[in-house]
Amino acid sequence: MKKRILKILLLLLVAGISFTVLPEVIPEIKEIVPILNNDHKEKVPVNVLKTYAGTYVFNETVKAKVTLKEDKLFVIQEELVKQPLAELEPVSKTKFKVKELEAEIEFKVNEEKNSIVLTYIRYGQEMTAYKID
């Protein structure tokens, strides 16, 4: 049955039919549709988001500032290129998609939770920054 549903989904995707009406037509695919539509958004508790907010240093001249506004994280980096605030959309509790760029940011908290590392991932390249405040 699952193979049949997946074949139907693939045919509908190729045909360009919207997945928003499918749950009413085929109830079994309610869990699959949000993933296909990319409507599934991870909910990260605000207290966790607060721990990620702060200034991160990549090197002596490049810093990034992560801010929390209206329960959403934003990042800005001005030293090399003036950029507007970019919203971070949660993919998991620690990984976020930078909405305005084809990039991701991942936060790693050490065992003692007294330091946080930010990894910026874009085009397969990774840059690491350390939280300083």
C-alpha positions, 0 to 999 in steps of 0.5 A, a space after each residue: 500500500 505504501 509503495 502505491 501511495 508513493 508512486 501516486 505522489 511521485 506522479 502527482 509531483 511530476 504532473 504539478 498537482 498541489 499537495 495541499 488537497 491530497 490529505 482530503 483525497 488520500 488520508 493515509 498521506 497526512 504525515 508525508 504532505 508537510 514534508 513534501 510542502 516543506 511546511 514542517 517547521 521545528 519548534 525550538 523552545 524560547 529558552 534554548 533560542 536565548 542561549 544561542 543569542 549573542 556575538 560569535 567570532 570567526 576570526 579577528 575581523 569577522 563577527 556575527 551577531 545572533 539576536 532573538 526577536 519575537 521568538 525567532 533568531 536572526 543573524 547579521 554579519 557586517 565586517 566583510 559585507 553589509 548584510 541585512 538581518 537574516 532570519 534563521 528557520 529551525 530545521 532541528 533543535 540545533 540546526 537552522 536554515 538561513 532564509 535569505 541565503 542558501 546556508 545553514 547554521 548549526 549550534 553546538 553546546 559543550 557538556 558544561 554548557 558554558 560555551 557555544 560554537 556556531 558552524 556556518 555551512 554554505 556550498 559545502 564549506 564550513 566556518 566555525 565561530 565561538 560565542 564571546 558574549 
